[in-house]
Amino acid sequence: MLVSAWRRVWDEYLSVLVLSAVWLLAQVLVVPGPPATAALFAMVRATYDGTYWGAGDAWAAFRAHFWPAWRWGLPNLLIFGIGLYNLSVFWNVPGSVWGGLRWLWVLVLLAWLGLNVVYWPFYFAAADRSLRNTFANCGRFWLLQPATAAGLTLLAAVVLVVGATTLLPVVLGAVFWLALVAETAVRRSLALNVG
């Protein structure tokens, strides 16, 4: 799954690099962040399907998914914001209770990351694209494919940590590659559950 995703990224490497750089800039600017993420996953879906895409396609996906992306982005801002705030403020507070709470916050953030890694592939695959239904599908994926889901979450955490400390993942198109791995995992899971 990882190698096949890398081969697909390599086929459109220049477009992937540009899209990854624009995606990073959008995250820094915050307001275009969620729609840029939706557009990135839409282009990932096109890449998976073997469809050529360009800047116009990415821009069209950005505009088409602006409001659905923000419906997804607001809970993410809230949960990640509260979790990261708690970790940063209470990181050095002594006591076993605070140590336990720190681990709980880390686990909640990892679980939420795990749901969100597969959110957009399920969103684009579903007829009912509501926030509730898409997160329900993400939860089902975790229940039916726990090893794959845990592996994706670990991979996303590694890309996130390395990406926060360096720009190397953006340069290598790692965000696009991670999204393509998630798309591949979701498509395989859907094929197993339909067939």
Backbone torsions as a table, in degrees:
resi	resn	phi	psi	omega
1	MET	NA	-43.7	-178.9
2	LEU	-67.1	-41.9	-177.9
3	VAL	-70.1	-43.1	180.0
4	SER	-64.0	-35.6	176.8
5	ALA	-65.5	-41.1	179.8
6	TRP	-64.5	-38.3	178.1
7	ARG	-62.5	-40.2	178.7
8	ARG	-67.7	-38.0	177.0
9	VAL	-62.9	-42.6	-177.3
10	TRP	-62.3	-33.2	179.7
11	ASP	-61.5	-30.5	-178.5
12	GLU	-124.2	40.1	-169.3
13	TYR	-56.8	-45.5	-178.0
14	LEU	-64.3	-44.3	177.2
15	SER	-63.4	-38.9	179.2
16	VAL	-63.4	-42.8	179.0
17	LEU	-62.3	-46.0	-179.9
18	VAL	-64.0	-47.1	179.8
19	LEU	-62.5	-39.1	178.6
20	SER	-64.5	-40.4	178.8
21	ALA	-67.3	-41.6	177.3
22	VAL	-64.8	-39.6	178.1
23	TRP	-60.0	-45.4	179.3
24	LEU	-61.7	-45.1	177.8
25	LEU	-59.8	-41.3	179.2
26	ALA	-63.4	-36.1	178.5
27	GLN	-66.7	-38.4	179.4
28	VAL	-65.9	-38.4	-178.9
29	LEU	-78.6	-9.6	176.3
30	VAL	68.5	-60.5	-173.5
31	VAL	-58.3	-45.9	177.8
32	PRO	-82.1	1.9	-175.8
33	GLY	-59.0	-58.8	179.7
34	PRO	-60.6	-44.8	177.7
35	PRO	-64.0	-32.9	176.8
36	ALA	-66.3	-35.7	176.8
37	THR	-66.0	-43.1	177.1
38	ALA	-61.4	-43.5	179.4
39	ALA	-63.7	-40.9	178.0
40	LEU	-59.9	-45.8	179.6
41	PHE	-68.2	-31.6	175.7
42	ALA	-65.7	-39.0	178.3
43	MET	-71.6	-32.9	174.6
44	VAL	-61.8	-43.6	179.4
45	ARG	-61.6	-41.7	177.5
46	ALA	-63.8	-42.1	177.8
47	THR	-61.5	-44.0	178.7
48	TYR	-59.2	-40.1	-179.3
49	ASP	-78.7	-3.8	179.3
50	GLY	79.8	18.8	-179.3
51	THR	-93.3	132.4	176.4
52	TYR	-71.6	141.0	177.2
53	TRP	-137.4	156.9	179.0
54	GLY	-136.1	-170.2	-177.9
55	ALA	-61.1	-37.4	178.6
56	GLY	-62.0	-39.0	178.2
57	ASP	-67.1	-41.6	179.0
58	ALA	-64.4	-41.3	179.1
59	TRP	-65.5	-40.9	177.9
60	ALA	-62.7	-41.2	177.7
61	ALA	-66.3	-39.1	177.5
62	PHE	-58.1	-49.3	-179.1
63	ARG	-67.8	-41.8	-176.5
64	ALA	-66.3	-30.9	-174.5
65	HIS	-110.1	17.0	-177.1
66	PHE	-58.1	-53.8	-177.1
67	TRP	-73.8	-41.7	174.2
68	PRO	-60.1	-34.6	179.0
69	ALA	-66.6	-37.8	178.5
70	TRP	-73.5	-29.3	172.8
71	ARG	-63.5	-32.3	175.6
72	TRP	-79.5	-36.9	-174.7
73	GLY	-70.7	-35.3	-178.1
74	LEU	-61.3	-49.6	176.0
75	PRO	-61.6	-32.7	178.1
76	ASN	-66.1	-44.3	177.2
77	LEU	-59.4	-43.0	-178.9
78	LEU	-64.9	-52.1	-175.6
79	ILE	-69.8	-48.4	178.6
80	PHE	-66.3	-37.9	179.1
81	GLY	-62.2	-48.8	179.6
82	ILE	-64.8	-44.2	-179.2
83	GLY	-62.6	-47.1	-179.7
84	LEU	-69.0	-34.5	175.7
85	TYR	-62.4	-48.7	179.5
86	ASN	-59.5	-43.0	179.3
87	LEU	-64.6	-43.4	-177.0
88	SER	-71.8	-38.6	-177.0
89	VAL	-76.8	-39.6	-173.2
90	PHE	-104.4	14.4	-176.9
91	TRP	-62.1	-41.7	-175.5
92	ASN	-99.5	10.6	178.8
93	VAL	-74.6	126.3	-177.7
94	PRO	-75.9	160.4	175.9
95	GLY	120.2	146.0	-178.2
96	SER	-70.6	-31.0	177.7
97	VAL	-63.4	-45.1	179.3
98	TRP	-66.9	-35.6	175.6
99	GLY	-62.3	-43.0	177.1
100	GLY	-64.3	-41.4	177.8
101	LEU	-64.0	-38.2	178.2
102	ARG	-61.4	-44.1	178.0
103	TRP	-64.2	-38.7	177.3
104	LEU	-62.1	-45.1	179.0
105	TRP	-62.8	-40.6	178.0
106	VAL	-62.5	-44.2	179.7
107	LEU	-64.9	-40.4	177.2
108	VAL	-63.1	-44.1	179.0
109	LEU	-63.9	-39.9	177.5
110	LEU	-65.8	-41.6	178.0
111	ALA	-62.7	-42.2	179.4
112	TRP	-66.5	-40.4	175.3
113	LEU	-60.1	-43.0	179.7
114	GLY	-60.6	-39.5	176.4
115	LEU	-67.3	-39.3	-174.6
116	ASN	-77.7	-21.4	177.6
117	VAL	-63.5	-34.3	-178.5
118	VAL	-103.7	4.5	-176.9
119	TYR	-58.7	-54.6	-174.2
120	TRP	-68.3	-37.7	173.9
121	PRO	-59.9	-39.1	176.7
122	PHE	-71.1	-36.1	178.3
123	TYR	-58.7	-50.1	-177.6
124	PHE	-71.0	-23.9	-178.8
125	ALA	-84.1	-18.4	-171.9
126	ALA	-92.4	150.5	171.5
127	ALA	-76.8	-39.6	176.8
128	ASP	-93.8	104.6	-174.7
129	ARG	-97.2	27.1	178.7
130	SER	-71.2	155.8	179.6
131	LEU	-58.8	-46.0	-178.0
132	ARG	-61.7	-47.9	-179.1
133	ASN	-64.6	-40.9	-178.2
134	THR	-66.3	-43.6	176.8
135	PHE	-66.1	-33.6	175.7
136	ALA	-62.8	-41.8	176.9
137	ASN	-63.9	-37.7	176.9
138	CYS	-63.0	-42.6	177.7
139	GLY	-63.7	-40.7	177.6
140	ARG	-62.4	-39.1	177.1
141	PHE	-58.1	-44.3	177.6
142	TRP	-61.2	-39.5	-179.9
143	LEU	-71.5	-38.4	-175.8
144	LEU	-87.3	-27.0	-177.9
145	GLN	-130.9	61.0	-173.0
146	PRO	-63.2	-37.3	-179.0
147	ALA	-68.2	-43.7	178.4
148	THR	-64.1	-44.4	-179.9
149	ALA	-62.5	-43.6	179.1
150	ALA	-65.1	-39.9	177.3
151	GLY	-63.5	-42.6	176.8
152	LEU	-62.9	-40.7	179.5
153	THR	-64.3	-44.6	178.1
154	LEU	-62.2	-43.9	178.4
155	LEU	-62.1	-43.1	178.3
156	ALA	-63.7	-39.9	179.2
157	ALA	-64.3	-41.1	178.8
158	VAL	-64.2	-46.7	179.4
159	VAL	-62.2	-39.2	179.4
160	LEU	-65.2	-45.5	-179.2
161	VAL	-67.1	-45.9	179.1
162	VAL	-65.6	-38.8	179.4
163	GLY	-67.8	-30.6	179.0
164	ALA	-73.4	-24.5	-177.8
165	THR	-99.1	-22.2	179.4
166	THR	-141.9	166.8	173.0
167	LEU	-95.7	6.0	-176.6
168	LEU	-55.5	-44.2	179.0
169	PRO	-60.7	-33.4	178.0
170	VAL	-69.5	-42.7	179.9
171	VAL	-61.5	-38.5	-179.7
172	LEU	-86.5	-2.5	-178.7
173	GLY	73.3	28.8	-174.7
174	ALA	-65.4	-31.8	179.3
175	VAL	-66.2	-43.8	177.2
176	PHE	-63.5	-43.2	179.2
177	TRP	-61.7	-44.3	177.7
178	LEU	-60.6	-42.7	178.1
179	ALA	-63.8	-36.9	178.6
180	LEU	-69.5	-36.2	174.8
181	VAL	-63.0	-44.0	178.6
182	ALA	-63.0	-42.9	178.0
183	GLU	-60.1	-44.3	179.2
184	THR	-62.4	-44.8	179.8
185	ALA	-62.4	-42.9	-180.0
186	VAL	-67.0	-43.9	179.3
187	ARG	-61.5	-41.6	178.2
188	ARG	-65.9	-40.0	178.3
189	SER	-64.4	-42.7	178.8
190	LEU	-65.0	-38.3	179.0
191	ALA	-65.5	-38.1	178.7
192	LEU	-66.4	-39.5	-175.3
193	ASN	-82.4	-20.5	176.7
194	VAL	-86.1	-41.0	-174.1
195	GLY	-80.7	NA	NA
